[in-house]
Amino acid sequence: MSDLATSPAAVPGRAHSPVGDTLVMIRRAVRLSRRNIDALLTAVLLPAMIMLLFVYLFGGAIRTSTEYVNYALPGVLVLCTGFVSAQTAVAVTQDLQEGIVDRFRSMDIGGAAILAGHVAASVVRTVWAGVVMLAVALLIGFRPDANAFEWLAALGIVQLFVLAVSWLAAVFGLLSRTPEGANGFAFFLMFLPYPSSAFVPIETMPGWLRPIAEHQPVTPVIETLRGLLIGMPGTDRAGVAVLWCTGIVLAAVAVAAVLFRRRTS
């Protein structure tokens, strides 16, 4: 609350602008994330733990066309960034439950700025999580052959995916009445990469499961990352990955706007 009191948006008589309000909400959400030590440690350490789990416990039993750490990294990256992004749902629900949103509304701060602040904080958390996971992967044998452009393209795909999941999480946060209920969305996101090409080749799956794994949104994101980082076939699915993520962002933003008005009217 003290952070808000010293922000430009909280100064009586000061002119508001959507961009200025959004920047204030972004700073607030990032500060709150930094102060939540438990959530921050989870965001940073969980990717490393999952990477070690898959490579050392399951890697020896799974045959792929490359070293398993190379194959698994994009899947673990999507799994962990999706989980961290899904925590946006909890943050949104907590704001609604604690009544701070009413305080913001009394200052004429729009719902778009409030939600965008939480989404931006989610992007910051996933950047740290991704850096830690890449460092661990390099230590245990991950050897990418991407050039600078391919690294930038991979970063763009990951951030677009994070943006999509974060806005979708904001929708679930607006739908949920308690932080515990919102937290369930994170577990759903953690499950979604499993029936995909994240950890095993799709051709090894039962016939009835293959169409689901091939046509769900996570698979083209993972295969695009593999193509960019280690040269495996998959970069031809980049367009599909971008379409999926962009479509989710546009739909989630529209739904979030409607739900926010209903929750705060």
C-alpha positions as CSV (number, residue, x, y, z in Angstrom):
1,M,0.0,0.0,0.0
2,S,2.9,2.4,0.7
3,D,4.2,1.7,-2.8
4,L,1.0,2.9,-4.2
5,A,0.9,6.0,-2.0
6,T,4.2,7.2,-3.5
7,S,3.4,6.4,-7.1
8,P,2.4,9.0,-9.6
9,A,-1.0,7.5,-10.1
10,A,-1.8,8.0,-6.4
11,V,-1.1,11.7,-6.3
12,P,-4.4,13.6,-6.1
13,G,-5.0,15.9,-9.1
14,R,-2.3,14.3,-11.3
15,A,-3.3,13.6,-14.8
16,H,-3.8,9.9,-15.7
17,S,-2.8,8.1,-18.9
18,P,-3.3,4.4,-19.7
19,V,0.5,4.1,-20.4
20,G,1.5,5.8,-17.1
21,D,-1.0,3.8,-15.1
22,T,0.2,0.6,-16.6
23,L,3.8,1.4,-15.8
24,V,2.9,2.1,-12.2
25,M,1.0,-1.2,-12.0
26,I,4.0,-3.0,-13.5
27,R,6.4,-1.6,-10.9
28,R,4.0,-2.5,-8.1
29,A,3.6,-6.1,-9.4
30,V,7.3,-6.6,-9.8
31,R,8.0,-5.3,-6.3
32,L,5.4,-7.6,-4.9
33,S,6.9,-10.6,-6.7
34,R,10.4,-9.7,-5.4
35,R,9.1,-9.5,-1.8
36,N,7.3,-12.9,-2.0
37,I,10.4,-14.9,-1.3
38,D,8.7,-18.3,-1.3
39,A,7.2,-17.8,-4.8
40,L,10.4,-16.3,-6.1
41,L,12.4,-19.4,-4.9
42,T,9.9,-21.7,-6.4
43,A,10.1,-19.8,-9.8
44,V,13.8,-20.0,-9.8
45,L,14.5,-23.5,-8.3
46,L,11.6,-25.5,-9.8
47,P,13.0,-25.4,-13.4
48,A,16.4,-26.7,-12.3
49,M,14.8,-29.5,-10.2
50,I,12.5,-30.7,-13.0
51,M,15.4,-30.6,-15.5
52,L,17.5,-32.8,-13.3
53,L,14.6,-35.1,-12.6
54,F,13.8,-35.8,-16.2
55,V,17.4,-36.1,-17.4
56,Y,18.8,-38.3,-14.7
57,L,15.7,-40.4,-13.7
58,F,13.9,-40.8,-17.1
59,G,16.5,-39.9,-19.7
60,G,18.1,-43.4,-19.7
61,A,14.9,-45.1,-20.6
62,I,13.8,-42.8,-23.4
63,R,15.4,-43.1,-26.9
64,T,15.6,-40.0,-29.0
65,S,17.6,-38.9,-32.1
66,T,19.8,-36.7,-29.9
67,E,21.1,-36.6,-26.3
68,Y,18.0,-36.6,-24.0
69,V,19.0,-33.3,-22.3
70,N,18.9,-31.6,-25.7
71,Y,15.6,-33.2,-26.5
72,A,14.0,-32.5,-23.1
73,L,15.1,-28.9,-22.5
74,P,12.5,-27.2,-24.7
75,G,9.7,-29.2,-23.1
76,V,11.0,-28.5,-19.6
77,L,11.3,-24.8,-20.5
78,V,7.7,-24.7,-21.6
79,L,6.5,-26.7,-18.6
80,C,8.3,-24.4,-16.1
81,T,7.6,-21.1,-17.7
82,G,3.9,-22.1,-18.0
83,F,3.8,-23.0,-14.4
84,V,5.4,-19.8,-13.3
85,S,3.2,-17.7,-15.6
86,A,0.1,-19.4,-14.2
87,Q,0.8,-17.9,-10.8
88,T,-0.7,-14.7,-12.3
89,A,-4.1,-16.2,-11.5
90,V,-3.3,-16.3,-7.8
91,A,-2.0,-12.7,-7.8
92,V,-5.2,-11.4,-9.6
93,T,-7.5,-13.3,-7.2
94,Q,-5.6,-12.0,-4.2
95,D,-6.0,-8.4,-5.4
96,L,-9.7,-8.9,-5.8
97,Q,-10.1,-10.6,-2.5
98,E,-8.2,-8.1,-0.5
99,G,-10.1,-5.1,-2.0
100,I,-7.1,-3.3,-3.4
101,V,-8.7,-3.2,-6.8
102,D,-11.5,-1.0,-5.4
103,R,-8.8,1.4,-4.2
104,F,-7.2,1.4,-7.6
105,R,-10.6,2.0,-9.3
106,S,-11.3,5.0,-7.0
107,M,-8.1,6.5,-8.4
108,D,-9.4,6.0,-11.9
109,I,-6.9,3.3,-12.7
110,G,-8.3,1.0,-15.4
111,G,-8.6,-2.7,-15.3
112,A,-6.2,-3.1,-18.3
113,A,-3.4,-1.4,-16.4
114,I,-4.0,-3.6,-13.3
115,L,-4.0,-6.8,-15.2
116,A,-1.1,-5.8,-17.4
117,G,1.0,-5.2,-14.3
118,H,0.5,-8.8,-13.2
119,V,1.3,-10.1,-16.7
120,A,4.5,-8.1,-16.9
121,A,5.6,-9.4,-13.5
122,S,5.0,-12.9,-14.7
123,V,7.3,-12.2,-17.7
124,V,10.0,-11.0,-15.4
125,R,9.7,-14.1,-13.2
126,T,9.9,-16.4,-16.1
127,V,13.1,-14.7,-17.5
128,W,14.9,-15.5,-14.2
129,A,13.5,-19.0,-14.2
130,G,14.6,-19.6,-17.8
131,V,18.1,-18.3,-17.1
132,V,18.6,-20.6,-14.2
133,M,17.3,-23.6,-16.1
134,L,19.5,-22.9,-19.1
135,A,22.5,-22.6,-16.8
136,V,21.7,-26.0,-15.2
137,A,21.1,-27.6,-18.6
138,L,24.5,-26.4,-19.9
139,L,26.2,-27.8,-16.8
140,I,24.7,-31.3,-17.4
141,G,25.4,-31.5,-21.1
142,F,23.0,-29.3,-23.1
143,R,24.8,-28.2,-26.3
144,P,22.8,-25.9,-28.5
145,D,24.0,-25.0,-32.0
146,A,21.9,-21.9,-32.5
147,N,23.2,-18.7,-33.9
148,A,22.3,-15.2,-32.5
149,F,19.2,-14.9,-34.7
150,E,17.9,-18.3,-33.7
151,W,18.5,-17.5,-30.0
152,L,16.5,-14.3,-30.4
153,A,13.7,-16.1,-32.3
154,A,13.6,-18.8,-29.5
155,L,13.4,-16.0,-26.9
156,G,10.6,-14.4,-28.8
157,I,8.6,-17.7,-29.0
158,V,9.0,-18.3,-25.3
159,Q,8.0,-14.8,-24.3
160,L,4.9,-15.0,-26.6
161,F,4.0,-18.3,-24.9
162,V,4.5,-16.7,-21.5
163,L,2.3,-13.8,-22.5
164,A,-0.4,-16.1,-23.7
165,V,-0.4,-18.2,-20.5
166,S,-0.2,-15.1,-18.3
167,W,-3.3,-13.5,-19.8
168,L,-5.1,-16.8,-19.7
169,A,-4.1,-17.1,-16.0
170,A,-5.5,-13.6,-15.5
171,V,-8.9,-14.8,-16.8
172,F,-8.8,-17.7,-14.4
173,G,-7.9,-15.4,-11.6
174,L,-11.0,-13.3,-12.4
175,L,-13.1,-16.4,-12.4
176,S,-11.8,-17.8,-9.1
177,R,-13.1,-16.7,-5.8
178,T,-10.1,-17.8,-3.7
179,P,-6.4,-18.0,-4.3
180,E,-6.5,-21.7,-3.6
181,G,-9.0,-22.1,-6.5
182,A,-6.8,-20.0,-8.8
183,N,-3.8,-22.1,-7.9
184,G,-5.5,-25.1,-9.5
185,F,-4.9,-23.5,-12.9
186,A,-1.1,-23.8,-12.3
187,F,-1.5,-27.6,-11.9
188,F,-3.5,-27.8,-15.1
189,L,-0.7,-26.0,-16.9
190,M,1.9,-28.3,-15.6
191,F,-0.1,-31.3,-17.0
192,L,-0.6,-29.9,-20.5
193,P,2.9,-30.5,-21.8
194,Y,2.9,-34.2,-20.9
195,P,0.5,-35.3,-23.7
196,S,2.7,-33.5,-26.3
197,S,6.2,-34.0,-27.8
198,A,7.8,-32.5,-24.7
199,F,9.4,-35.6,-23.2
200,V,8.8,-38.5,-25.6
201,P,8.4,-38.7,-29.4
202,I,4.8,-38.5,-30.5
203,E,5.2,-41.7,-32.6
204,T,5.8,-43.8,-29.4
205,M,2.4,-42.8,-28.0
206,P,-0.8,-44.9,-28.4
207,G,-2.7,-44.2,-31.6
208,W,-5.7,-42.5,-29.9
209,L,-3.4,-40.1,-28.1
210,R,-1.3,-39.0,-31.1
211,P,-3.8,-36.6,-32.7
212,I,-4.2,-34.8,-29.3
213,A,-0.4,-34.5,-28.9
214,E,0.1,-33.3,-32.4
215,H,-2.7,-30.6,-32.4
216,Q,-2.5,-29.1,-29.0
217,P,-0.9,-25.6,-28.6
218,V,2.1,-26.7,-26.6
219,T,3.6,-29.1,-29.3
220,P,4.3,-26.5,-32.0
221,V,6.0,-24.2,-29.4
222,I,8.2,-27.0,-28.2
223,E,9.1,-28.3,-31.7
224,T,9.9,-24.8,-32.9
225,L,12.3,-24.3,-29.9
226,R,14.0,-27.6,-30.8
227,G,14.4,-26.6,-34.4
228,L,15.9,-23.2,-33.4
229,L,18.2,-24.4,-30.6
230,I,19.4,-27.8,-31.7
231,G,18.5,-28.0,-35.4
232,M,15.9,-30.7,-35.2
233,P,13.0,-30.6,-37.6
234,G,10.3,-28.3,-36.3
235,T,11.0,-24.7,-37.4
236,D,8.3,-25.1,-40.1
237,R,5.8,-25.1,-37.2
238,A,6.8,-21.6,-36.0
239,G,3.8,-20.1,-37.7
240,V,1.4,-22.4,-36.0
241,A,3.0,-21.7,-32.6
242,V,2.7,-17.9,-33.2
243,L,-0.9,-18.3,-34.3
244,W,-1.8,-20.4,-31.2
245,C,-0.2,-17.9,-28.8
246,T,-1.5,-14.8,-30.5
247,G,-5.0,-16.2,-30.6
248,I,-4.9,-17.1,-26.9
249,V,-3.6,-13.6,-26.0
250,L,-6.3,-11.8,-28.0
251,A,-9.1,-14.1,-26.7
252,A,-7.9,-13.9,-23.1
253,V,-7.5,-10.1,-23.2
254,A,-11.1,-9.7,-24.5
255,V,-12.6,-12.1,-21.9
256,A,-10.5,-10.6,-19.1
257,A,-11.9,-7.1,-19.9
258,V,-15.5,-8.4,-19.7
259,L,-14.9,-10.4,-16.5
260,F,-13.1,-7.5,-14.8
261,R,-16.0,-5.2,-15.4
262,R,-18.4,-7.7,-14.0
263,R,-16.3,-8.4,-10.9
264,T,-15.7,-4.7,-10.1
265,S,-19.1,-3.2,-11.1
